[in-house]
Amino acid sequence: MRKAAYRHSGAHRLPAHALGKLRDDRFERNALQSGAGCRFFIRVHACILQRIAALERLQCPSVSLGALVMTAPVRLAKRLAATLPCSRREAELYIAGGWVMVDGHVVEEPQFMVSEQRIELHPEATLAPLEPATILLHQPADTALNPSAALQLIRAETRAADDPSGIHMLKQHFLRLVQHIPLENNASGMLIFTQDWRAARKLGENAATLEQEYIVEVAGELSPDGLKLLNHGLTFNGRALPPIKVSWQNETRLRFALKGAQPGQIAHMCQRVGLQVLAMKRIRIGRVSMGKLQPGQWRYLMLQERF
């Protein structure tokens, strides 16, 4: 009679570890007497134990998902969502944020197919949305690049080793980058590429009012009052130029700080005062300086930097 009641209760279908937790004599005695009603509570109890086990896995410093073996290939987002207590959308955010590794390599594509690989979630993983990137590139002096060609210089291996931004590099940061405020003709130096609509609006709408700083290497003999004329008093394309700031950096280099620079303007100004431009390098736009960024390298715009 007792065995029949035990089978009727459905407890024999519980896992061994769950039965061990249900060995309280009073609970078992009530279970045997309650019949169908007890089956419900036994199953609820088993579900609670499974939930606790899942939560305990999340207490580890780095969540390892390698224990779950799926022989049939599935999407990485599906695998992650099935193992963690998260939705499919949350799994996709973890993956897109670069927080998920497959066999030790970061994978950013939720549709990446996995089977028996080891899946790991970074201990500092967050569901915060991915922020758009703005990139500063030092265009080399020996290249005359259009925007498409300059983009080819922005890749993982050309990132500056001393990039102070601390931003976690992702493949998505290299997509849909748009260049703003082009360089002077035949110049090298700082280029700006951005995905951020806020930075794009600032650089687009305020291009004429953002001060740009160039270091210009010159040859020749400066005419009398030439430095004064460079600061104010010259014309370009038939129009008087507004006052700018020009000073000597050393014996062969001038420092230009001007707003709304037009293509060919600096070379024209130097020619008018007896100087020939040998090289130009832009080192600043607005309040953002290129700093010690080496030619051909790039870095992220830091969160606290503003143009």
C-alpha positions in Angstrom: 0.0 0.0 0.0 2.8 2.4 0.9 4.7 1.6 -2.3 1.7 2.2 -4.4 1.0 5.5 -2.8 4.7 6.5 -3.3 4.4 5.7 -7.0 1.1 7.5 -7.3 2.6 10.6 -5.8 5.1 11.0 -8.7 8.1 11.3 -6.3 9.9 8.4 -7.9 10.3 10.6 -11.0 12.4 13.2 -9.1 16.2 13.2 -9.4 18.2 11.6 -6.7 19.6 14.9 -5.3 16.1 16.3 -5.2 14.8 13.3 -3.2 17.6 13.8 -0.8 16.4 17.2 0.0 12.8 15.9 0.4 13.6 13.3 3.1 12.0 15.3 5.9 9.8 12.7 7.5 6.9 15.0 8.0 7.0 16.2 4.4 7.1 12.6 3.1 4.3 11.5 5.4 2.1 14.3 4.2 3.1 13.6 0.6 2.0 10.0 0.9 -1.4 11.1 2.4 -2.1 14.0 0.0 -2.3 12.1 -3.3 -2.7 14.2 -6.4 -2.3 17.6 -4.6 1.1 16.6 -3.4 2.4 15.9 -6.9 2.1 19.6 -7.6 4.1 20.7 -4.6 6.8 18.0 -5.2 7.3 19.3 -8.8 7.4 22.9 -7.6 10.0 22.0 -5.0 12.1 20.3 -7.7 11.8 23.4 -10.0 13.0 25.6 -7.1 16.0 23.3 -6.6 16.9 23.6 -10.2 16.6 27.4 -10.1 18.9 27.6 -7.1 21.5 25.4 -8.9 21.4 27.8 -11.9 21.8 30.8 -9.6 24.8 29.2 -7.8 26.6 28.9 -11.2 26.4 32.6 -11.5 28.4 33.2 -8.3 31.6 32.1 -10.0 34.1 34.9 -11.1 33.8 33.8 -14.7 30.8 32.0 -15.8 31.8 28.8 -17.6 29.2 27.3 -19.9 31.3 24.5 -21.2 29.6 21.9 -19.1 26.5 22.0 -21.4 27.3 19.8 -24.4 25.2 20.3 -27.5 26.3 18.1 -30.4 23.9 19.7 -32.9 25.2 23.2 -34.0 23.0 26.1 -32.6 23.3 29.9 -32.7 25.6 31.2 -30.0 22.7 33.5 -28.7 20.5 30.5 -28.3 23.1 28.5 -26.5 23.9 31.4 -24.1 20.2 32.1 -23.4 19.5 28.4 -22.7 22.4 28.2 -20.1 22.1 31.6 -18.4 19.0 32.9 -16.8 18.5 35.5 -19.5 16.4 36.2 -22.5 17.5 35.8 -26.1 17.8 39.6 -26.5 20.0 39.8 -23.4 22.2 37.1 -24.8 22.6 39.0 -28.0 23.6 42.1 -26.1 26.2 40.2 -24.2 27.6 38.8 -27.4 27.5 42.1 -29.4 29.3 43.8 -26.4 32.3 41.5 -26.8 31.7 39.8 -23.5 31.4 36.2 -24.8 34.3 34.0 -25.7 34.2 30.7 -27.7 37.2 28.5 -27.0 39.1 31.6 -25.7 38.3 33.9 -28.6 35.9 36.8 -28.5 32.9 36.3 -30.8 30.6 39.3 -31.5 28.1 37.6 -33.8 25.0 36.3 -32.1 24.4 34.0 -35.2 27.8 32.3 -34.8 27.2 28.5 -34.8 28.5 26.5 -31.9 28.3 22.8 -30.8 30.7 21.5 -28.2 33.0 24.5 -27.9 33.7 26.0 -24.5 31.6 29.2 -24.0 32.6 31.8 -21.4 31.0 35.0 -20.2 33.4 37.8 -19.0 33.1 38.4 -15.2 32.5 42.1 -15.9 29.8 41.6 -18.5 27.2 44.2 -18.8 23.9 44.7 -20.7 24.6 48.4 -21.4 24.0 49.3 -25.0 27.1 49.5 -27.3 28.2 53.2 -27.5 29.2 54.5 -31.0 32.9 55.1 -31.5 34.9 58.2 -32.6 38.4 57.5 -33.9 41.4 59.8 -34.3 43.8 58.8 -37.0 47.3 60.2 -37.7 47.5 60.2 -41.5 51.2 59.7 -42.5 53.0 62.5 -44.4 54.0 60.4 -47.3 50.5 59.5 -48.4 47.7 61.5 -50.0 44.7 59.5 -49.0 41.0 59.9 -49.8 38.5 59.0 -47.0 38.1 55.4 -48.3 41.8 54.8 -48.5 42.4 56.4 -45.0 39.9 54.0 -43.5 42.1 51.1 -44.6 44.6 52.3 -42.0 42.1 51.8 -39.2 42.4 48.2 -38.1 43.2 46.2 -34.9 47.0 46.1 -35.5 47.4 49.8 -36.0 45.7 50.9 -32.8 48.1 52.9 -30.6 49.5 50.7 -27.8 49.2 53.6 -25.4 45.6 54.4 -26.3 44.4 56.1 -23.0 40.7 55.7 -23.7 40.4 52.2 -22.1 37.7 51.4 -24.6 37.2 47.7 -25.4 37.9 47.3 -29.1 35.1 45.7 -31.1 34.7 44.9 -34.8 31.5 47.0 -34.8 33.6 50.1 -34.1 35.0 49.9 -37.6 31.6 49.9 -39.4 29.8 53.0 -40.8 32.7 55.4 -39.9 32.3 58.8 -41.6 35.2 61.3 -41.9 34.6 65.0 -40.9 36.7 68.2 -41.4 39.2 67.1 -44.1 42.8 68.0 -44.0 44.4 70.8 -45.9 45.8 69.9 -49.4 49.0 67.8 -49.1 48.8 67.8 -45.3 49.3 65.0 -42.8 48.1 64.7 -39.3 44.8 64.4 -37.4 41.8 62.9 -39.1 38.4 62.3 -37.4 36.1 59.3 -38.2 32.9 58.8 -36.2 29.8 56.7 -35.8 28.4 59.0 -33.2 25.6 61.3 -34.5 26.3 63.8 -31.7 30.0 64.1 -32.7 29.0 64.2 -36.4 26.6 67.1 -35.8 29.2 69.0 -33.8 31.8 68.6 -36.5 29.4 69.3 -39.3 27.4 72.3 -38.0 30.3 73.9 -36.2 33.1 73.2 -38.7 33.5 76.9 -39.5 33.9 77.9 -35.8 36.1 75.0 -34.6 39.7 76.1 -34.4 42.2 73.9 -36.2 46.0 74.0 -35.4 48.6 73.2 -38.0 52.4 73.0 -37.8 53.8 74.3 -41.1 57.4 73.7 -42.3 58.5 76.5 -44.6 61.5 77.7 -46.6 62.4 81.1 -48.0 62.8 84.6 -46.5 59.8 86.2 -44.7 58.9 89.6 -46.1 58.9 92.7 -43.8 55.8 92.6 -41.6 55.2 89.2 -43.0 54.2 87.7 -39.7 51.9 90.5 -39.0 50.2 90.0 -42.4 49.8 86.3 -41.7 47.9 87.1 -38.6 45.6 89.6 -40.3 45.7 91.5 -43.6 45.7 89.0 -46.4 43.0 87.9 -48.8 42.1 84.6 -50.3 39.8 83.9 -53.3 39.0 87.7 -53.5 37.9 87.9 -49.8 39.6 89.4 -46.8 40.6 86.7 -44.3 39.6 87.0 -40.7 42.2 87.4 -38.0 44.1 84.2 -37.1 47.0 83.3 -34.8 50.4 82.6 -36.4 53.7 82.3 -34.6 57.1 80.8 -35.0 57.6 77.3 -33.4 61.2 77.3 -34.4 63.4 78.7 -37.2 61.7 76.7 -39.9 58.2 76.0 -38.6 55.2 78.2 -38.2 52.2 77.4 -36.0 48.8 78.3 -37.5 45.6 78.4 -35.4 42.6 79.2 -37.6 38.9 78.6 -38.0 37.1 77.6 -41.2 40.3 76.8 -43.1 39.7 76.5 -46.8 41.6 74.1 -49.1 44.9 75.8 -50.3 44.5 78.7 -47.9 47.6 78.2 -45.8 49.9 77.6 -48.8 48.5 80.8 -50.4 49.1 82.9 -47.3 52.7 81.7 -47.0 53.4 82.4 -50.6 52.1 86.0 -50.2 54.8 86.7 -47.6 57.7 85.0 -49.4 57.6 81.5 -47.9 57.2 78.1 -49.6 55.4 75.4 -47.7 57.4 72.2 -47.4 55.1 70.2 -45.1 51.9 70.6 -43.0 50.6 68.6 -40.1 47.3 69.2 -38.3 47.6 68.5 -34.6 44.4 69.8 -33.1 40.7 70.3 -33.9 38.7 72.3 -31.3 39.7 71.1 -27.8 40.9 67.7 -29.0 44.6 67.3 -29.6 46.3 64.4 -31.5 49.0 64.3 -28.8 51.8 61.8 -29.3 49.8 59.6 -31.7 52.3 58.2 -34.2 51.9 58.3 -38.0 49.7 55.5 -39.3 48.2 54.8 -35.8 44.8 55.6 -34.3 43.1 55.9 -30.9 39.6 56.3 -29.6 38.2 59.6 -28.6 38.0 59.5 -24.8 34.7 59.9 -23.0 35.7 63.2 -21.4 37.1 64.7 -24.6 34.9 67.3 -26.4 35.5 69.1 -29.6 
